Structures are given as structure tokens and as C-alpha cells.
Amino acid sequence: YYGCGLVVPEYLEGSRVLDLGCGSGRDCYMLSQLVGEKGHVTGIDMTEDQ
């Protein structure tokens, strides 16, 4: 979905999400708001600068 913005299901509260190629983590931050305190977001990026 590169360049398409954040594409997610409507309901994520309590979900576990894996963001591959997360870059700076901007989408991970937004996803963390959607999954809430009972959910979990893991972001992985292979670029050392990120």
C-alpha cells in the first residue's frame, strides 16, 4: 500500500497488528490509537536510519 495512505479495517480495538516496512513509525502510531490499550502494534523496518 505504499503511497496509498493508511489502509486498515474499520474495527481494530484489542487487535495485534504487524506493520512491515514501517519506516519512521507514523502508521504504527496511528494504529496504536486504533487498537487501544488492550491491543499491540509491532513495526519492523530494515532501514537502519529509521
PDB file as gemmi writes it, atoms N, CA and C in Angstrom:
CRYST1    1.000    1.000    1.000  90.00  90.00  90.00 P 1                      
ATOM      1  N   TYR A   1       0.805  -1.200   0.000  1.00  0.00           N  
ATOM      2  CA  TYR A   1       0.000   0.000   0.000  1.00  0.00           C  
ATOM      3  C   TYR A   1       0.847   1.262   0.000  1.00  0.00           C  
ATOM      4  N   TYR A   2       2.082   1.177  -0.380  1.00  0.00           N  
ATOM      5  CA  TYR A   2       2.983   2.329  -0.325  1.00  0.00           C  
ATOM      6  C   TYR A   2       2.398   3.506  -1.097  1.00  0.00           C  
ATOM      7  N   GLY A   3       2.320   4.637  -0.441  1.00  0.00           N  
ATOM      8  CA  GLY A   3       1.821   5.839  -1.080  1.00  0.00           C  
ATOM      9  C   GLY A   3       0.311   5.953  -1.106  1.00  0.00           C  
ATOM     10  N   CYS A   4      -0.386   4.976  -0.549  1.00  0.00           N  
ATOM     11  CA  CYS A   4      -1.855   4.978  -0.579  1.00  0.00           C  
ATOM     12  C   CYS A   4      -2.452   5.457   0.730  1.00  0.00           C  
ATOM     13  N   GLY A   5      -1.630   5.797   1.688  1.00  0.00           N  
ATOM     14  CA  GLY A   5      -2.154   6.169   2.990  1.00  0.00           C  
ATOM     15  C   GLY A   5      -2.378   4.931   3.839  1.00  0.00           C  
ATOM     16  N   LEU A   6      -2.928   5.119   4.981  1.00  0.00           N  
ATOM     17  CA  LEU A   6      -3.163   4.029   5.919  1.00  0.00           C  
ATOM     18  C   LEU A   6      -4.437   3.293   5.543  1.00  0.00           C  
ATOM     19  N   VAL A   7      -4.300   2.013   5.205  1.00  0.00           N  
ATOM     20  CA  VAL A   7      -5.448   1.186   4.827  1.00  0.00           C  
ATOM     21  C   VAL A   7      -5.641   0.144   5.924  1.00  0.00           C  
ATOM     22  N   VAL A   8      -6.735   0.267   6.690  1.00  0.00           N  
ATOM     23  CA  VAL A   8      -6.981  -0.636   7.814  1.00  0.00           C  
ATOM     24  C   VAL A   8      -8.456  -1.001   7.886  1.00  0.00           C  
ATOM     25  N   PRO A   9      -8.756  -2.142   8.512  1.00  0.00           N  
ATOM     26  CA  PRO A   9     -10.166  -2.477   8.758  1.00  0.00           C  
ATOM     27  C   PRO A   9     -10.797  -1.441   9.689  1.00  0.00           C  
ATOM     28  N   GLU A  10     -12.105  -1.356   9.674  1.00  0.00           N  
ATOM     29  CA  GLU A  10     -12.810  -0.359  10.484  1.00  0.00           C  
ATOM     30  C   GLU A  10     -12.661  -0.591  11.985  1.00  0.00           C  
ATOM     31  N   TYR A  11     -12.631  -1.849  12.415  1.00  0.00           N  
ATOM     32  CA  TYR A  11     -12.600  -2.145  13.846  1.00  0.00           C  
ATOM     33  C   TYR A  11     -11.307  -2.866  14.196  1.00  0.00           C  
ATOM     34  N   LEU A  12     -10.448  -2.247  14.988  1.00  0.00           N  
ATOM     35  CA  LEU A  12      -9.168  -2.848  15.372  1.00  0.00           C  
ATOM     36  C   LEU A  12      -8.969  -2.931  16.881  1.00  0.00           C  
ATOM     37  N   GLU A  13      -9.891  -2.426  17.663  1.00  0.00           N  
ATOM     38  CA  GLU A  13      -9.699  -2.380  19.110  1.00  0.00           C  
ATOM     39  C   GLU A  13      -9.367  -3.762  19.663  1.00  0.00           C  
ATOM     40  N   GLY A  14      -8.253  -3.850  20.405  1.00  0.00           N  
ATOM     41  CA  GLY A  14      -7.817  -5.099  21.010  1.00  0.00           C  
ATOM     42  C   GLY A  14      -7.045  -6.010  20.072  1.00  0.00           C  
ATOM     43  N   SER A  15      -6.813  -5.580  18.845  1.00  0.00           N  
ATOM     44  CA  SER A  15      -6.122  -6.416  17.854  1.00  0.00           C  
ATOM     45  C   SER A  15      -4.610  -6.357  18.027  1.00  0.00           C  
ATOM     46  N   ARG A  16      -3.936  -7.331  17.409  1.00  0.00           N  
ATOM     47  CA  ARG A  16      -2.482  -7.330  17.299  1.00  0.00           C  
ATOM     48  C   ARG A  16      -2.159  -7.043  15.842  1.00  0.00           C  
ATOM     49  N   VAL A  17      -1.311  -6.046  15.589  1.00  0.00           N  
ATOM     50  CA  VAL A  17      -1.020  -5.596  14.230  1.00  0.00           C  
ATOM     51  C   VAL A  17       0.488  -5.645  13.989  1.00  0.00           C  
ATOM     52  N   LEU A  18       0.882  -6.139  12.813  1.00  0.00           N  
ATOM     53  CA  LEU A  18       2.281  -6.155  12.395  1.00  0.00           C  
ATOM     54  C   LEU A  18       2.419  -5.250  11.180  1.00  0.00           C  
ATOM     55  N   ASP A  19       3.242  -4.223  11.291  1.00  0.00           N  
ATOM     56  CA  ASP A  19       3.478  -3.281  10.194  1.00  0.00           C  
ATOM     57  C   ASP A  19       4.877  -3.532   9.648  1.00  0.00           C  
ATOM     58  N   LEU A  20       4.964  -4.218   8.511  1.00  0.00           N  
ATOM     59  CA  LEU A  20       6.251  -4.497   7.877  1.00  0.00           C  
ATOM     60  C   LEU A  20       6.626  -3.334   6.972  1.00  0.00           C  
ATOM     61  N   GLY A  21       7.859  -2.865   7.099  1.00  0.00           N  
ATOM     62  CA  GLY A  21       8.289  -1.705   6.331  1.00  0.00           C  
ATOM     63  C   GLY A  21       7.702  -0.429   6.891  1.00  0.00           C  
ATOM     64  N   CYS A  22       7.755  -0.297   8.211  1.00  0.00           N  
ATOM     65  CA  CYS A  22       7.050   0.795   8.895  1.00  0.00           C  
ATOM     66  C   CYS A  22       7.713   2.158   8.750  1.00  0.00           C  
ATOM     67  N   GLY A  23       8.941   2.200   8.248  1.00  0.00           N  
ATOM     68  CA  GLY A  23       9.608   3.496   8.088  1.00  0.00           C  
ATOM     69  C   GLY A  23       9.768   4.209   9.410  1.00  0.00           C  
ATOM     70  N   SER A  24       9.367   5.454   9.473  1.00  0.00           N  
ATOM     71  CA  SER A  24       9.532   6.261  10.683  1.00  0.00           C  
ATOM     72  C   SER A  24       8.552   5.886  11.790  1.00  0.00           C  
ATOM     73  N   GLY A  25       7.555   5.074  11.486  1.00  0.00           N  
ATOM     74  CA  GLY A  25       6.601   4.635  12.501  1.00  0.00           C  
ATOM     75  C   GLY A  25       5.331   5.454  12.574  1.00  0.00           C  
ATOM     76  N   ARG A  26       5.129   6.341  11.623  1.00  0.00           N  
ATOM     77  CA  ARG A  26       3.935   7.201  11.632  1.00  0.00           C  
ATOM     78  C   ARG A  26       2.657   6.368  11.627  1.00  0.00           C  
ATOM     79  N   ASP A  27       2.595   5.340  10.763  1.00  0.00           N  
ATOM     80  CA  ASP A  27       1.400   4.492  10.725  1.00  0.00           C  
ATOM     81  C   ASP A  27       1.268   3.664  11.998  1.00  0.00           C  
ATOM     82  N   CYS A  28       2.397   3.243  12.576  1.00  0.00           N  
ATOM     83  CA  CYS A  28       2.347   2.489  13.837  1.00  0.00           C  
ATOM     84  C   CYS A  28       1.712   3.322  14.941  1.00  0.00           C  
ATOM     85  N   TYR A  29       2.054   4.599  14.968  1.00  0.00           N  
ATOM     86  CA  TYR A  29       1.465   5.479  15.976  1.00  0.00           C  
ATOM     87  C   TYR A  29      -0.050   5.560  15.794  1.00  0.00           C  
ATOM     88  N   MET A  30      -0.490   5.755  14.562  1.00  0.00           N  
ATOM     89  CA  MET A  30      -1.925   5.846  14.298  1.00  0.00           C  
ATOM     90  C   MET A  30      -2.620   4.516  14.625  1.00  0.00           C  
ATOM     91  N   LEU A  31      -1.987   3.413  14.254  1.00  0.00           N  
ATOM     92  CA  LEU A  31      -2.550   2.098  14.560  1.00  0.00           C  
ATOM     93  C   LEU A  31      -2.651   1.882  16.066  1.00  0.00           C  
ATOM     94  N   SER A  32      -1.670   2.368  16.817  1.00  0.00           N  
ATOM     95  CA  SER A  32      -1.709   2.189  18.272  1.00  0.00           C  
ATOM     96  C   SER A  32      -2.919   2.881  18.880  1.00  0.00           C  
ATOM     97  N   GLN A  33      -3.333   3.992  18.296  1.00  0.00           N  
ATOM     98  CA  GLN A  33      -4.533   4.679  18.770  1.00  0.00           C  
ATOM     99  C   GLN A  33      -5.783   3.851  18.470  1.00  0.00           C  
ATOM    100  N   LEU A  34      -5.776   3.131  17.341  1.00  0.00           N  
ATOM    101  CA  LEU A  34      -6.940   2.337  16.936  1.00  0.00           C  
ATOM    102  C   LEU A  34      -7.062   1.023  17.706  1.00  0.00           C  
ATOM    103  N   VAL A  35      -5.932   0.390  18.066  1.00  0.00           N  
ATOM    104  CA  VAL A  35      -6.006  -0.886  18.782  1.00  0.00           C  
ATOM    105  C   VAL A  35      -6.255  -0.682  20.269  1.00  0.00           C  
ATOM    106  N   GLY A  36      -5.924   0.491  20.783  1.00  0.00           N  
ATOM    107  CA  GLY A  36      -6.186   0.792  22.186  1.00  0.00           C  
ATOM    108  C   GLY A  36      -5.219   0.114  23.139  1.00  0.00           C  
ATOM    109  N   GLU A  37      -5.512   0.227  24.421  1.00  0.00           N  
ATOM    110  CA  GLU A  37      -4.626  -0.294  25.466  1.00  0.00           C  
ATOM    111  C   GLU A  37      -4.544  -1.813  25.481  1.00  0.00           C  
ATOM    112  N   LYS A  38      -5.569  -2.493  25.018  1.00  0.00           N  
ATOM    113  CA  LYS A  38      -5.566  -3.958  25.026  1.00  0.00           C  
ATOM    114  C   LYS A  38      -4.976  -4.548  23.749  1.00  0.00           C  
ATOM    115  N   GLY A  39      -4.693  -3.705  22.758  1.00  0.00           N  
ATOM    116  CA  GLY A  39      -4.095  -4.162  21.509  1.00  0.00           C  
ATOM    117  C   GLY A  39      -2.585  -4.000  21.534  1.00  0.00           C  
ATOM    118  N   HIS A  40      -1.946  -4.387  20.424  1.00  0.00           N  
ATOM    119  CA  HIS A  40      -0.490  -4.308  20.337  1.00  0.00           C  
ATOM    120  C   HIS A  40      -0.096  -4.064  18.889  1.00  0.00           C  
ATOM    121  N   VAL A  41       0.853  -3.163  18.673  1.00  0.00           N  
ATOM    122  CA  VAL A  41       1.370  -2.874  17.334  1.00  0.00           C  
ATOM    123  C   VAL A  41       2.872  -3.104  17.333  1.00  0.00           C  
ATOM    124  N   THR A  42       3.352  -3.872  16.362  1.00  0.00           N  
ATOM    125  CA  THR A  42       4.777  -4.088  16.167  1.00  0.00           C  
ATOM    126  C   THR A  42       5.152  -3.553  14.798  1.00  0.00           C  
ATOM    127  N   GLY A  43       6.158  -2.690  14.748  1.00  0.00           N  
ATOM    128  CA  GLY A  43       6.639  -2.145  13.485  1.00  0.00           C  
ATOM    129  C   GLY A  43       8.056  -2.611  13.216  1.00  0.00           C  
ATOM    130  N   ILE A  44       8.316  -3.079  11.995  1.00  0.00           N  
ATOM    131  CA  ILE A  44       9.639  -3.560  11.604  1.00  0.00           C  
ATOM    132  C   ILE A  44      10.044  -2.863  10.313  1.00  0.00           C  
ATOM    133  N   ASP A  45      11.273  -2.343  10.292  1.00  0.00           N  
ATOM    134  CA  ASP A  45      11.794  -1.729   9.079  1.00  0.00           C  
ATOM    135  C   ASP A  45      13.250  -2.132   8.932  1.00  0.00           C  
ATOM    136  N   MET A  46      13.685  -2.446   7.722  1.00  0.00           N  
ATOM    137  CA  MET A  46      15.051  -2.918   7.517  1.00  0.00           C  
ATOM    138  C   MET A  46      16.051  -1.784   7.297  1.00  0.00           C  
ATOM    139  N   THR A  47      15.589  -0.553   7.215  1.00  0.00           N  
ATOM    140  CA  THR A  47      16.473   0.585   7.025  1.00  0.00           C  
ATOM    141  C   THR A  47      17.025   1.027   8.372  1.00  0.00           C  
ATOM    142  N   GLU A  48      18.336   0.999   8.519  1.00  0.00           N  
ATOM    143  CA  GLU A  48      18.949   1.354   9.802  1.00  0.00           C  
ATOM    144  C   GLU A  48      18.662   2.794  10.204  1.00  0.00           C  
ATOM    145  N   ASP A  49      18.470   3.691   9.230  1.00  0.00           N  
ATOM    146  CA  ASP A  49      18.199   5.097   9.533  1.00  0.00           C  
ATOM    147  C   ASP A  49      16.858   5.299  10.217  1.00  0.00           C  
ATOM    148  N   GLN A  50      15.962   4.358  10.117  1.00  0.00           N  
ATOM    149  CA  GLN A  50      14.636   4.505  10.700  1.00  0.00           C  
ATOM    150  C   GLN A  50      14.696   3.997  12.108  1.00  0.00           C  
TER     151      GLN A  50                                                      
END                                                                             
